[in-house]
Amino acid sequence: MKGLAGKVAIVTGGGSGLGREDCIELAREGCTIVAVDRDKMGAAATARQVSDNGGTALAIKADVSDATSVQAMVKQVLAVHPRIDILVNNAGVVGEMKRVHEVSEAAWDEVMNVDLKGTFLCSKYVLPTMLNQGRGVIINIASVSGFLASNAAVAYTAAKHGVVGLTKQLAYDYGHDGIRAVGIAPGVIETPLTKDWTCAGGPFHQLTMEAPAGRYGRPIDVARLVCFLASDEADFMQGHTFPIDGGSIIR
Ligand code: NAP
């Protein structure tokens, strides 16, 4: 896709599921990859997969919910690469699938810290580099839970609504500096995160099967959208979060 060759792309949560596939597809489009994950082995396995396919990738262990860790990660990237063109804020956890009066404060905090604060922190510490360049793209992986209430955890729904709002604000604040911010809202995609859901009787099975696509999503479905949104072909797309859900939330 136009404008991806030679770009440096950081993908958080790059050691598993959607993040891994994003790394592989962005590399296929010519990007140099930085796979960031708190699971070092996972990030290293992604980097290996990228280089086995002929691409270039660096694996970095970092916790997106920890400012010191995020700052150290950005420093490590800049020590190797002169620029950061694309940031995919993908790391996320779901937490306890409970209602407000049942969920523990610790579980609430964990989801907020990873899903929402992690997106804030990675953006915060990558943005100075993008501002210096006068160019950059931030892609935030929200969820259809960023648009509606469901069986998903209350903290997850709240955090992902926050990610949708943060994406708008990033676009509003940095669009005139040459930086684009967009979001993606996947429906249920088959990854390690959803391995207990994607079966008959799973919490979203009926919703998924009754939707127009009638199937669960695959990581490649999301990764191709990531590539498009990161490319120059999406130059007029700003601030919105785009569902990719087989049509599950159209009614
Ligand atoms: P996944 O397979 O569990 O991968 C997420 C990766 O992020 C894991 O390697 C995880 O490490 C890592 N991670 C978690 N917390 C982190 C932290 N604090 N710092 C750094 N890395 C961290 O999940 P996925 O299905 O690919 O989901 C990726 C993103 O898509 C998430 O934001 C999720 O909310 C969103 N999403 C997924 C679906 C879906 O159906 N799969 C639908 C909508 C939205 P650990 O294994 O150590 O936790």
Residues whose N, C-alpha, C, O or C-beta is under 5 A from the ligand:
A	BS01	NAP	G13 G15 S16 G17 L18 G19 V36 D37 R38 D39 G42 A62 D63 V64 S65 N90 A91 G92 V93 V114 I141 A142 S143 V144 P186 G187 V188 I189 T191 P192 L193 T194
